[in-house]
């Protein structure tokens, strides 16, 4: 997305995702469960997920993240 639309649009998207995540979390009556226990919290699946993957890509590099995801998918996990 960043390659196609540029840095400004990526920042706008991530801000939108963060706002959605925080709105979803604010409406919870209980604490956010660990990811493995998430059931009906789509704000965790989508909004938090996109931010986490972007942060991971920023930390280790897009090429390394893509290679790791390719290997994961090839392993059938």
PDB file with SEQRES, HELIX, SHEET and CRYST1 records, atoms N, CA, C and O in Angstrom:
SEQRES   1 A   77  UNK UNK UNK UNK UNK UNK UNK UNK UNK UNK UNK UNK UNK          
SEQRES   2 A   77  UNK UNK UNK UNK UNK UNK UNK UNK UNK UNK UNK UNK UNK          
SEQRES   3 A   77  UNK UNK UNK UNK UNK UNK UNK UNK UNK UNK UNK UNK UNK          
SEQRES   4 A   77  UNK UNK UNK UNK UNK UNK UNK UNK UNK UNK UNK UNK UNK          
SEQRES   5 A   77  UNK UNK UNK UNK UNK UNK UNK UNK UNK UNK UNK UNK UNK          
SEQRES   6 A   77  UNK UNK UNK UNK UNK UNK UNK UNK UNK UNK UNK UNK              
HELIX    1 AA1 UNK A    2  UNK A    5  1                                   4    
HELIX    2 AA2 UNK A    7  UNK A   26  1                                  20    
HELIX    3 AA3 UNK A   35  UNK A   37  5                                   3    
HELIX    4 AA4 UNK A   42  UNK A   42  1                                   1    
HELIX    5 AA5 UNK A   43  UNK A   48  3                                   6    
HELIX    6 AA6 UNK A   49  UNK A   60  1                                  12    
HELIX    7 AA7 UNK A   62  UNK A   75  1                                  14    
CRYST1    1.000    1.000    1.000  90.00  90.00  90.00 P 1           1          
ATOM      1  N   UNK A   1       0.824  -1.186   0.000  1.00  0.00           N  
ATOM      2  CA  UNK A   1       0.000   0.000   0.000  1.00  0.00           C  
ATOM      3  C   UNK A   1       0.873   1.257   0.000  1.00  0.00           C  
ATOM      4  O   UNK A   1       0.597   2.221  -0.713  1.00  0.00           O  
ATOM      5  N   UNK A   2       1.916   1.225   0.802  1.00  0.00           N  
ATOM      6  CA  UNK A   2       2.801   2.383   0.882  1.00  0.00           C  
ATOM      7  C   UNK A   2       3.479   2.634  -0.460  1.00  0.00           C  
ATOM      8  O   UNK A   2       3.639   3.784  -0.868  1.00  0.00           O  
ATOM      9  N   UNK A   3       3.878   1.568  -1.148  1.00  0.00           N  
ATOM     10  CA  UNK A   3       4.525   1.719  -2.452  1.00  0.00           C  
ATOM     11  C   UNK A   3       3.551   2.283  -3.482  1.00  0.00           C  
ATOM     12  O   UNK A   3       3.933   3.079  -4.340  1.00  0.00           O  
ATOM     13  N   UNK A   4       2.302   1.867  -3.392  1.00  0.00           N  
ATOM     14  CA  UNK A   4       1.320   2.282  -4.383  1.00  0.00           C  
ATOM     15  C   UNK A   4       0.799   3.701  -4.130  1.00  0.00           C  
ATOM     16  O   UNK A   4       0.625   4.473  -5.072  1.00  0.00           O  
ATOM     17  N   UNK A   5       0.548   4.047  -2.855  1.00  0.00           N  
ATOM     18  CA  UNK A   5      -0.107   5.310  -2.553  1.00  0.00           C  
ATOM     19  C   UNK A   5       0.784   6.350  -1.873  1.00  0.00           C  
ATOM     20  O   UNK A   5       0.411   7.520  -1.791  1.00  0.00           O  
ATOM     21  N   UNK A   6       1.942   5.942  -1.392  1.00  0.00           N  
ATOM     22  CA  UNK A   6       2.873   6.894  -0.784  1.00  0.00           C  
ATOM     23  C   UNK A   6       2.781   6.968   0.733  1.00  0.00           C  
ATOM     24  O   UNK A   6       1.876   6.414   1.357  1.00  0.00           O  
ATOM     25  N   UNK A   7       3.752   7.673   1.298  1.00  0.00           N  
ATOM     26  CA  UNK A   7       3.869   7.771   2.759  1.00  0.00           C  
ATOM     27  C   UNK A   7       2.696   8.491   3.407  1.00  0.00           C  
ATOM     28  O   UNK A   7       2.201   8.054   4.445  1.00  0.00           O  
ATOM     29  N   UNK A   8       2.250   9.580   2.814  1.00  0.00           N  
ATOM     30  CA  UNK A   8       1.161  10.363   3.423  1.00  0.00           C  
ATOM     31  C   UNK A   8      -0.121   9.547   3.506  1.00  0.00           C  
ATOM     32  O   UNK A   8      -0.820   9.583   4.519  1.00  0.00           O  
ATOM     33  N   UNK A   9      -0.427   8.815   2.447  1.00  0.00           N  
ATOM     34  CA  UNK A   9      -1.650   7.994   2.454  1.00  0.00           C  
ATOM     35  C   UNK A   9      -1.509   6.828   3.435  1.00  0.00           C  
ATOM     36  O   UNK A   9      -2.486   6.427   4.068  1.00  0.00           O  
ATOM     37  N   UNK A  10      -0.310   6.293   3.559  1.00  0.00           N  
ATOM     38  CA  UNK A  10      -0.081   5.211   4.519  1.00  0.00           C  
ATOM     39  C   UNK A  10      -0.290   5.714   5.941  1.00  0.00           C  
ATOM     40  O   UNK A  10      -0.922   5.035   6.750  1.00  0.00           O  
ATOM     41  N   UNK A  11       0.231   6.888   6.250  1.00  0.00           N  
ATOM     42  CA  UNK A  11       0.031   7.477   7.585  1.00  0.00           C  
ATOM     43  C   UNK A  11      -1.447   7.731   7.853  1.00  0.00           C  
ATOM     44  O   UNK A  11      -1.930   7.505   8.962  1.00  0.00           O  
ATOM     45  N   UNK A  12      -2.163   8.200   6.835  1.00  0.00           N  
ATOM     46  CA  UNK A  12      -3.601   8.438   6.981  1.00  0.00           C  
ATOM     47  C   UNK A  12      -4.322   7.121   7.271  1.00  0.00           C  
ATOM     48  O   UNK A  12      -5.189   7.070   8.143  1.00  0.00           O  
ATOM     49  N   UNK A  13      -3.970   6.061   6.549  1.00  0.00           N  
ATOM     50  CA  UNK A  13      -4.569   4.748   6.767  1.00  0.00           C  
ATOM     51  C   UNK A  13      -4.278   4.248   8.178  1.00  0.00           C  
ATOM     52  O   UNK A  13      -5.182   3.781   8.871  1.00  0.00           O  
ATOM     53  N   UNK A  14      -3.012   4.343   8.608  1.00  0.00           N  
ATOM     54  CA  UNK A  14      -2.650   3.855   9.941  1.00  0.00           C  
ATOM     55  C   UNK A  14      -3.348   4.656  11.040  1.00  0.00           C  
ATOM     56  O   UNK A  14      -3.718   4.088  12.068  1.00  0.00           O  
ATOM     57  N   UNK A  15      -3.532   5.944  10.849  1.00  0.00           N  
ATOM     58  CA  UNK A  15      -4.264   6.753  11.822  1.00  0.00           C  
ATOM     59  C   UNK A  15      -5.711   6.286  11.902  1.00  0.00           C  
ATOM     60  O   UNK A  15      -6.272   6.169  12.991  1.00  0.00           O  
ATOM     61  N   UNK A  16      -6.312   6.020  10.750  1.00  0.00           N  
ATOM     62  CA  UNK A  16      -7.689   5.518  10.706  1.00  0.00           C  
ATOM     63  C   UNK A  16      -7.782   4.176  11.435  1.00  0.00           C  
ATOM     64  O   UNK A  16      -8.714   3.956  12.208  1.00  0.00           O  
ATOM     65  N   UNK A  17      -6.830   3.286  11.194  1.00  0.00           N  
ATOM     66  CA  UNK A  17      -6.828   1.981  11.846  1.00  0.00           C  
ATOM     67  C   UNK A  17      -6.646   2.122  13.362  1.00  0.00           C  
ATOM     68  O   UNK A  17      -7.321   1.439  14.131  1.00  0.00           O  
ATOM     69  N   UNK A  18      -5.745   2.995  13.789  1.00  0.00           N  
ATOM     70  CA  UNK A  18      -5.533   3.219  15.211  1.00  0.00           C  
ATOM     71  C   UNK A  18      -6.802   3.763  15.862  1.00  0.00           C  
ATOM     72  O   UNK A  18      -7.184   3.315  16.943  1.00  0.00           O  
ATOM     73  N   UNK A  19      -7.451   4.716  15.219  1.00  0.00           N  
ATOM     74  CA  UNK A  19      -8.698   5.266  15.761  1.00  0.00           C  
ATOM     75  C   UNK A  19      -9.762   4.176  15.893  1.00  0.00           C  
ATOM     76  O   UNK A  19     -10.453   4.108  16.910  1.00  0.00           O  
ATOM     77  N   UNK A  20      -9.898   3.329  14.881  1.00  0.00           N  
ATOM     78  CA  UNK A  20     -10.865   2.229  14.928  1.00  0.00           C  
ATOM     79  C   UNK A  20     -10.546   1.240  16.031  1.00  0.00           C  
ATOM     80  O   UNK A  20     -11.440   0.773  16.737  1.00  0.00           O  
ATOM     81  N   UNK A  21      -9.287   0.927  16.173  1.00  0.00           N  
ATOM     82  CA  UNK A  21      -8.867   0.005  17.231  1.00  0.00           C  
ATOM     83  C   UNK A  21      -9.183   0.582  18.609  1.00  0.00           C  
ATOM     84  O   UNK A  21      -9.735  -0.111  19.464  1.00  0.00           O  
ATOM     85  N   UNK A  22      -8.834   1.841  18.821  1.00  0.00           N  
ATOM     86  CA  UNK A  22      -9.075   2.459  20.124  1.00  0.00           C  
ATOM     87  C   UNK A  22     -10.565   2.597  20.417  1.00  0.00           C  
ATOM     88  O   UNK A  22     -10.978   2.441  21.566  1.00  0.00           O  
ATOM     89  N   UNK A  23     -11.380   2.886  19.402  1.00  0.00           N  
ATOM     90  CA  UNK A  23     -12.835   2.942  19.602  1.00  0.00           C  
ATOM     91  C   UNK A  23     -13.370   1.566  19.998  1.00  0.00           C  
ATOM     92  O   UNK A  23     -14.192   1.455  20.907  1.00  0.00           O  
ATOM     93  N   UNK A  24     -12.907   0.530  19.321  1.00  0.00           N  
ATOM     94  CA  UNK A  24     -13.347  -0.831  19.646  1.00  0.00           C  
ATOM     95  C   UNK A  24     -12.938  -1.237  21.040  1.00  0.00           C  
ATOM     96  O   UNK A  24     -13.722  -1.828  21.782  1.00  0.00           O  
ATOM     97  N   UNK A  25     -11.725  -0.924  21.389  1.00  0.00           N  
ATOM     98  CA  UNK A  25     -11.223  -1.273  22.721  1.00  0.00           C  
ATOM     99  C   UNK A  25     -11.950  -0.503  23.815  1.00  0.00           C  
ATOM    100  O   UNK A  25     -12.199  -1.036  24.897  1.00  0.00           O  
ATOM    101  N   UNK A  26     -12.287   0.744  23.534  1.00  0.00           N  
ATOM    102  CA  UNK A  26     -12.970   1.578  24.535  1.00  0.00           C  
ATOM    103  C   UNK A  26     -14.365   1.059  24.847  1.00  0.00           C  
ATOM    104  O   UNK A  26     -14.875   1.277  25.946  1.00  0.00           O  
ATOM    105  N   UNK A  27     -14.985   0.377  23.893  1.00  0.00           N  
ATOM    106  CA  UNK A  27     -16.350  -0.111  24.119  1.00  0.00           C  
ATOM    107  C   UNK A  27     -16.384  -1.474  24.806  1.00  0.00           C  
ATOM    108  O   UNK A  27     -17.464  -1.984  25.103  1.00  0.00           O  
ATOM    109  N   UNK A  28     -15.240  -2.062  25.060  1.00  0.00           N  
ATOM    110  CA  UNK A  28     -15.184  -3.366  25.731  1.00  0.00           C  
ATOM    111  C   UNK A  28     -15.500  -3.219  27.211  1.00  0.00           C  
ATOM    112  O   UNK A  28     -15.127  -2.233  27.846  1.00  0.00           O  
ATOM    113  N   UNK A  29     -16.187  -4.206  27.746  1.00  0.00           N  
ATOM    114  CA  UNK A  29     -16.477  -4.208  29.181  1.00  0.00           C  
ATOM    115  C   UNK A  29     -15.442  -5.031  29.946  1.00  0.00           C  
ATOM    116  O   UNK A  29     -15.404  -5.009  31.176  1.00  0.00           O  
ATOM    117  N   UNK A  30     -14.611  -5.752  29.211  1.00  0.00           N  
ATOM    118  CA  UNK A  30     -13.549  -6.542  29.841  1.00  0.00           C  
ATOM    119  C   UNK A  30     -12.219  -6.188  29.178  1.00  0.00           C  
ATOM    120  O   UNK A  30     -12.181  -5.479  28.173  1.00  0.00           O  
ATOM    121  N   UNK A  31     -11.149  -6.686  29.747  1.00  0.00           N  
ATOM    122  CA  UNK A  31      -9.829  -6.425  29.172  1.00  0.00           C  
ATOM    123  C   UNK A  31      -9.699  -7.149  27.838  1.00  0.00           C  
ATOM    124  O   UNK A  31     -10.310  -8.195  27.620  1.00  0.00           O  
ATOM    125  N   UNK A  32      -8.898  -6.578  26.961  1.00  0.00           N  
ATOM    126  CA  UNK A  32      -8.648  -7.204  25.668  1.00  0.00           C  
ATOM    127  C   UNK A  32      -7.933  -8.527  25.879  1.00  0.00           C  
ATOM    128  O   UNK A  32      -6.912  -8.571  26.565  1.00  0.00           O  
ATOM    129  N   UNK A  33      -8.454  -9.616  25.297  1.00  0.00           N  
ATOM    130  CA  UNK A  33      -7.819 -10.919  25.491  1.00  0.00           C  
ATOM    131  C   UNK A  33      -6.540 -11.038  24.664  1.00  0.00           C  
ATOM    132  O   UNK A  33      -6.346 -10.287  23.708  1.00  0.00           O  
ATOM    133  N   UNK A  34      -5.669 -11.979  25.030  1.00  0.00           N  
ATOM    134  CA  UNK A  34      -4.512 -12.253  24.178  1.00  0.00           C  
ATOM    135  C   UNK A  34      -5.001 -12.671  22.789  1.00  0.00           C  
ATOM    136  O   UNK A  34      -6.108 -13.191  22.653  1.00  0.00           O  
ATOM    137  N   UNK A  35      -4.202 -12.453  21.787  1.00  0.00           N  
ATOM    138  CA  UNK A  35      -4.608 -12.702  20.406  1.00  0.00           C  
ATOM    139  C   UNK A  35      -5.135 -14.121  20.192  1.00  0.00           C  
ATOM    140  O   UNK A  35      -6.090 -14.321  19.441  1.00  0.00           O  
ATOM    141  N   UNK A  36      -4.528 -15.088  20.837  1.00  0.00           N  
ATOM    142  CA  UNK A  36      -4.943 -16.473  20.653  1.00  0.00           C  
ATOM    143  C   UNK A  36      -6.360 -16.718  21.187  1.00  0.00           C  
ATOM    144  O   UNK A  36      -7.009 -17.682  20.778  1.00  0.00           O  
ATOM    145  N   UNK A  37      -6.843 -15.878  22.079  1.00  0.00           N  
ATOM    146  CA  UNK A  37      -8.171 -16.041  22.673  1.00  0.00           C  
ATOM    147  C   UNK A  37      -9.229 -15.097  22.094  1.00  0.00           C  
ATOM    148  O   UNK A  37     -10.376 -15.105  22.540  1.00  0.00           O  
ATOM    149  N   UNK A  38      -8.852 -14.297  21.118  1.00  0.00           N  
ATOM    150  CA  UNK A  38      -9.801 -13.350  20.527  1.00  0.00           C  
ATOM    151  C   UNK A  38     -10.894 -14.120  19.800  1.00  0.00           C  
ATOM    152  O   UNK A  38     -10.614 -15.015  19.003  1.00  0.00           O  
ATOM    153  N   UNK A  39     -12.141 -13.763  20.083  1.00  0.00           N  
ATOM    154  CA  UNK A  39     -13.260 -14.437  19.430  1.00  0.00           C  
ATOM    155  C   UNK A  39     -14.109 -13.465  18.620  1.00  0.00           C  
ATOM    156  O   UNK A  39     -14.215 -13.605  17.402  1.00  0.00           O  
ATOM    157  N   UNK A  40     -14.704 -12.500  19.271  1.00  0.00           N  
ATOM    158  CA  UNK A  40     -15.606 -11.579  18.571  1.00  0.00           C  
ATOM    159  C   UNK A  40     -15.135 -10.141  18.747  1.00  0.00           C  
ATOM    160  O   UNK A  40     -15.927  -9.255  19.069  1.00  0.00           O  
ATOM    161  N   UNK A  41     -13.881  -9.922  18.540  1.00  0.00           N  
ATOM    162  CA  UNK A  41     -13.302  -8.586  18.634  1.00  0.00           C  
ATOM    163  C   UNK A  41     -12.638  -8.238  17.307  1.00  0.00           C  
ATOM    164  O   UNK A  41     -11.411  -8.258  17.205  1.00  0.00           O  
ATOM    165  N   UNK A  42     -13.443  -7.917  16.279  1.00  0.00           N  
ATOM    166  CA  UNK A  42     -12.846  -7.658  14.963  1.00  0.00           C  
ATOM    167  C   UNK A  42     -11.881  -6.483  14.964  1.00  0.00           C  
ATOM    168  O   UNK A  42     -11.013  -6.407  14.094  1.00  0.00           O  
ATOM    169  N   UNK A  43     -12.009  -5.564  15.917  1.00  0.00           N  
ATOM    170  CA  UNK A  43     -11.062  -4.453  15.977  1.00  0.00           C  
ATOM    171  C   UNK A  43      -9.660  -4.961  16.270  1.00  0.00           C  
ATOM    172  O   UNK A  43      -8.681  -4.313  15.900  1.00  0.00           O  
ATOM    173  N   UNK A  44      -9.545  -6.102  16.925  1.00  0.00           N  
ATOM    174  CA  UNK A  44      -8.230  -6.695  17.178  1.00  0.00           C  
ATOM    175  C   UNK A  44      -7.721  -7.365  15.911  1.00  0.00           C  
ATOM    176  O   UNK A  44      -6.554  -7.198  15.559  1.00  0.00           O  
ATOM    177  N   UNK A  45      -8.563  -8.112  15.223  1.00  0.00           N  
ATOM    178  CA  UNK A  45      -8.132  -8.824  14.018  1.00  0.00           C  
ATOM    179  C   UNK A  45      -7.660  -7.861  12.949  1.00  0.00           C  
ATOM    180  O   UNK A  45      -6.595  -8.050  12.363  1.00  0.00           O  
ATOM    181  N   UNK A  46      -8.435  -6.844  12.696  1.00  0.00           N  
ATOM    182  CA  UNK A  46      -8.167  -5.988  11.545  1.00  0.00           C  
ATOM    183  C   UNK A  46      -7.321  -4.768  11.896  1.00  0.00           C  
ATOM    184  O   UNK A  46      -6.202  -4.623  11.404  1.00  0.00           O  
ATOM    185  N   UNK A  47      -7.851  -3.899  12.739  1.00  0.00           N  
ATOM    186  CA  UNK A  47      -7.133  -2.665  13.018  1.00  0.00           C  
ATOM    187  C   UNK A  47      -5.801  -2.907  13.713  1.00  0.00           C  
ATOM    188  O   UNK A  47      -4.780  -2.372  13.281  1.00  0.00           O  
ATOM    189  N   UNK A  48      -5.787  -3.695  14.769  1.00  0.00           N  
ATOM    190  CA  UNK A  48      -4.536  -3.945  15.477  1.00  0.00           C  
ATOM    191  C   UNK A  48      -3.583  -4.753  14.600  1.00  0.00           C  
ATOM    192  O   UNK A  48      -2.371  -4.536  14.630  1.00  0.00           O  
ATOM    193  N   UNK A  49      -4.124  -5.672  13.829  1.00  0.00           N  
ATOM    194  CA  UNK A  49      -3.303  -6.500  12.955  1.00  0.00           C  
ATOM    195  C   UNK A  49      -2.549  -5.693  11.916  1.00  0.00           C  
ATOM    196  O   UNK A  49      -1.362  -5.923  11.685  1.00  0.00           O  
ATOM    197  N   UNK A  50      -3.236  -4.748  11.289  1.00  0.00           N  
ATOM    198  CA  UNK A  50      -2.568  -3.947  10.258  1.00  0.00           C  
ATOM    199  C   UNK A  50      -1.464  -3.092  10.867  1.00  0.00           C  
ATOM    200  O   UNK A  50      -0.400  -2.921  10.271  1.00  0.00           O  
ATOM    201  N   UNK A  51      -1.721  -2.561  12.049  1.00  0.00           N  
ATOM    202  CA  UNK A  51      -0.692  -1.738  12.706  1.00  0.00           C  
ATOM    203  C   UNK A  51       0.491  -2.595  13.143  1.00  0.00           C  
ATOM    204  O   UNK A  51       1.641  -2.168  13.040  1.00  0.00           O  
ATOM    205  N   UNK A  52       0.213  -3.799  13.630  1.00  0.00           N  
ATOM    206  CA  UNK A  52       1.287  -4.686  14.083  1.00  0.00           C  
ATOM    207  C   UNK A  52       2.176  -5.107  12.913  1.00  0.00           C  
ATOM    208  O   UNK A  52       3.401  -5.115  13.031  1.00  0.00           O  
ATOM    209  N   UNK A  53       1.559  -5.456  11.787  1.00  0.00           N  
ATOM    210  CA  UNK A  53       2.352  -5.859  10.633  1.00  0.00           C  
ATOM    211  C   UNK A  53       3.170  -4.696  10.072  1.00  0.00           C  
ATOM    212  O   UNK A  53       4.304  -4.889   9.634  1.00  0.00           O  
ATOM    213  N   UNK A  54       2.608  -3.510  10.085  1.00  0.00           N  
ATOM    214  CA  UNK A  54       3.367  -2.352   9.609  1.00  0.00           C  
ATOM    215  C   UNK A  54       4.553  -2.085  10.532  1.00  0.00           C  
ATOM    216  O   UNK A  54       5.657  -1.807  10.064  1.00  0.00           O  
ATOM    217  N   UNK A  55       4.328  -2.168  11.838  1.00  0.00           N  
ATOM    218  CA  UNK A  55       5.415  -1.946  12.801  1.00  0.00           C  
ATOM    219  C   UNK A  55       6.501  -3.012  12.645  1.00  0.00           C  
ATOM    220  O   UNK A  55       7.691  -2.706  12.708  1.00  0.00           O  
ATOM    221  N   UNK A  56       6.087  -4.253  12.444  1.00  0.00           N  
ATOM    222  CA  UNK A  56       7.059  -5.332  12.252  1.00  0.00           C  
ATOM    223  C   UNK A  56       7.865  -5.114  10.972  1.00  0.00           C  
ATOM    224  O   UNK A  56       9.081  -5.304  10.956  1.00  0.00           O  
ATOM    225  N   UNK A  57       7.189  -4.721   9.917  1.00  0.00           N  
ATOM    226  CA  UNK A  57       7.873  -4.427   8.661  1.00  0.00           C  
ATOM    227  C   UNK A  57       8.875  -3.287   8.834  1.00  0.00           C  
ATOM    228  O   UNK A  57       9.974  -3.322   8.282  1.00  0.00           O  
ATOM    229  N   UNK A  58       8.485  -2.293   9.599  1.00  0.00           N  
ATOM    230  CA  UNK A  58       9.368  -1.153   9.858  1.00  0.00           C  
ATOM    231  C   UNK A  58      10.577  -1.578  10.694  1.00  0.00           C  
ATOM    232  O   UNK A  58      11.681  -1.070  10.496  1.00  0.00           O  
ATOM    233  N   UNK A  59      10.367  -2.506  11.625  1.00  0.00           N  
ATOM    234  CA  UNK A  59      11.440  -2.932  12.529  1.00  0.00           C  
ATOM    235  C   UNK A  59      12.456  -3.855  11.849  1.00  0.00           C  
ATOM    236  O   UNK A  59      13.664  -3.678  12.011  1.00  0.00           O  
ATOM    237  N   UNK A  60      11.963  -4.847  11.083  1.00  0.00           N  
ATOM    238  CA  UNK A  60      12.890  -5.835  10.510  1.00  0.00           C  
ATOM    239  C   UNK A  60      13.107  -5.652   9.018  1.00  0.00           C  
ATOM    240  O   UNK A  60      14.022  -6.244   8.445  1.00  0.00           O  
ATOM    241  N   UNK A  61      12.281  -4.848   8.391  1.00  0.00           N  
ATOM    242  CA  UNK A  61      12.396  -4.622   6.952  1.00  0.00           C  
ATOM    243  C   UNK A  61      11.340  -5.393   6.187  1.00  0.00           C  
ATOM    244  O   UNK A  61      10.997  -6.525   6.528  1.00  0.00           O  
ATOM    245  N   UNK A  62      10.841  -4.760   5.159  1.00  0.00           N  
ATOM    246  CA  UNK A  62       9.764  -5.355   4.356  1.00  0.00           C  
ATOM    247  C   UNK A  62      10.188  -6.673   3.708  1.00  0.00           C  
ATOM    248  O   UNK A  62       9.412  -7.627   3.673  1.00  0.00           O  
ATOM    249  N   UNK A  63      11.415  -6.725   3.196  1.00  0.00           N  
ATOM    250  CA  UNK A  63      11.884  -7.947   2.529  1.00  0.00           C  
ATOM    251  C   UNK A  63      11.934  -9.128   3.487  1.00  0.00           C  
ATOM    252  O   UNK A  63      11.521 -10.232   3.131  1.00  0.00           O  
ATOM    253  N   UNK A  64      12.435  -8.908   4.697  1.00  0.00           N  
ATOM    254  CA  UNK A  64      12.508  -9.992   5.687  1.00  0.00           C  
ATOM    255  C   UNK A  64      11.117 -10.447   6.117  1.00  0.00           C  
ATOM    256  O   UNK A  64      10.872 -11.642   6.280  1.00  0.00           O  
ATOM    257  N   UNK A  65      10.203  -9.487   6.300  1.00  0.00           N  
ATOM    258  CA  UNK A  65       8.833  -9.844   6.685  1.00  0.00           C  
ATOM    259  C   UNK A  65       8.177 -10.652   5.573  1.00  0.00           C  
ATOM    260  O   UNK A  65       7.553 -11.678   5.842  1.00  0.00           O  
ATOM    261  N   UNK A  66       8.310 -10.206   4.341  1.00  0.00           N  
ATOM    262  CA  UNK A  66       7.717 -10.940   3.220  1.00  0.00           C  
ATOM    263  C   UNK A  66       8.304 -12.339   3.091  1.00  0.00           C  
ATOM    264  O   UNK A  66       7.574 -13.287   2.803  1.00  0.00           O  
ATOM    265  N   UNK A  67       9.603 -12.486   3.297  1.00  0.00           N  
ATOM    266  CA  UNK A  67      10.236 -13.804   3.228  1.00  0.00           C  
ATOM    267  C   UNK A  67       9.725 -14.709   4.339  1.00  0.00           C  
ATOM    268  O   UNK A  67       9.468 -15.890   4.107  1.00  0.00           O  
ATOM    269  N   UNK A  68       9.576 -14.165   5.541  1.00  0.00           N  
ATOM    270  CA  UNK A  68       9.073 -14.962   6.665  1.00  0.00           C  
ATOM    271  C   UNK A  68       7.624 -15.391   6.426  1.00  0.00           C  
ATOM    272  O   UNK A  68       7.262 -16.531   6.718  1.00  0.00           O  
ATOM    273  N   UNK A  69       6.802 -14.496   5.903  1.00  0.00           N  
ATOM    274  CA  UNK A  69       5.405 -14.847   5.615  1.00  0.00           C  
ATOM    275  C   UNK A  69       5.324 -15.885   4.500  1.00  0.00           C  
ATOM    276  O   UNK A  69       4.498 -16.796   4.561  1.00  0.00           O  
ATOM    277  N   UNK A  70       6.166 -15.756   3.493  1.00  0.00           N  
ATOM    278  CA  UNK A  70       6.197 -16.733   2.397  1.00  0.00           C  
ATOM    279  C   UNK A  70       6.575 -18.115   2.926  1.00  0.00           C  
ATOM    280  O   UNK A  70       5.970 -19.119   2.553  1.00  0.00           O  
ATOM    281  N   UNK A  71       7.583 -18.153   3.800  1.00  0.00           N  
ATOM    282  CA  UNK A  71       8.013 -19.426   4.390  1.00  0.00           C  
ATOM    283  C   UNK A  71       6.908 -20.023   5.260  1.00  0.00           C  
ATOM    284  O   UNK A  71       6.664 -21.229   5.225  1.00  0.00           O  
ATOM    285  N   UNK A  72       6.249 -19.178   6.034  1.00  0.00           N  
ATOM    286  CA  UNK A  72       5.152 -19.634   6.889  1.00  0.00           C  
ATOM    287  C   UNK A  72       4.033 -20.248   6.055  1.00  0.00           C  
ATOM    288  O   UNK A  72       3.530 -21.322   6.386  1.00  0.00           O  
ATOM    289  N   UNK A  73       3.643 -19.579   4.985  1.00  0.00           N  
ATOM    290  CA  UNK A  73       2.578 -20.087   4.135  1.00  0.00           C  
ATOM    291  C   UNK A  73       2.990 -21.382   3.424  1.00  0.00           C  
ATOM    292  O   UNK A  73       2.178 -22.292   3.260  1.00  0.00           O  
ATOM    293  N   UNK A  74       4.242 -21.453   3.009  1.00  0.00           N  
ATOM    294  CA  UNK A  74       4.735 -22.660   2.325  1.00  0.00           C  
ATOM    295  C   UNK A  74       4.783 -23.858   3.262  1.00  0.00           C  
ATOM    296  O   UNK A  74       4.660 -25.000   2.821  1.00  0.00           O  
ATOM    297  N   UNK A  75       4.964 -23.596   4.567  1.00  0.00           N  
ATOM    298  CA  UNK A  75       5.047 -24.694   5.531  1.00  0.00           C  
ATOM    299  C   UNK A  75       3.675 -25.302   5.840  1.00  0.00           C  
ATOM    300  O   UNK A  75       3.583 -26.382   6.423  1.00  0.00           O  
ATOM    301  N   UNK A  76       2.621 -24.603   5.446  1.00  0.00           N  
ATOM    302  CA  UNK A  76       1.271 -25.112   5.696  1.00  0.00           C  
ATOM    303  C   UNK A  76       0.790 -24.880   7.122  1.00  0.00           C  
ATOM    304  O   UNK A  76      -0.208 -25.469   7.536  1.00  0.00           O  
ATOM    305  N   UNK A  77       1.468 -24.046   7.870  1.00  0.00           N  
ATOM    306  CA  UNK A  77       1.095 -23.805   9.268  1.00  0.00           C  
ATOM    307  C   UNK A  77      -0.158 -23.035   9.409  1.00  0.00           C  
ATOM    308  O   UNK A  77      -0.591 -22.760  10.528  1.00  0.00           O  
TER     309      UNK A  77                                                      
END                                                                             
